[in-house]
C-alpha cells in the first residue's frame, strides 16, 4: 500500500493535475458537503484504475491518500493524464 499527499484546489474552472513533489489537483466541485472529495475520489479512480482512500485531510486542501499501487505507477499515471 502506498500513501501519497496531494493538494486540491476546489471550485476551479476545469479539472486538471499539476505534477510536482506534491501533485496539485484542480477540482470543479466546491468544498461543501464533501463534493470536492467525492470528485477527487471519482476522478482518481478513473485515472488510476483503483479507488483511493482519503486517510487524512478530509476538510483540508492537503490530503493524504492511500492506494494499492506502487508510487511510481501512481505518479506515472498522473503525469500521463491529459484531460
Secondary structure, 3 states (H helix, E strand, C coil): CEEEEEEEECCCCCCEEECCCCEEEECCCCCCCCHHHHHHHHHHHHHHCCCCEEEECCCCCEEEEEECCCHHHHHHHHHHCCC
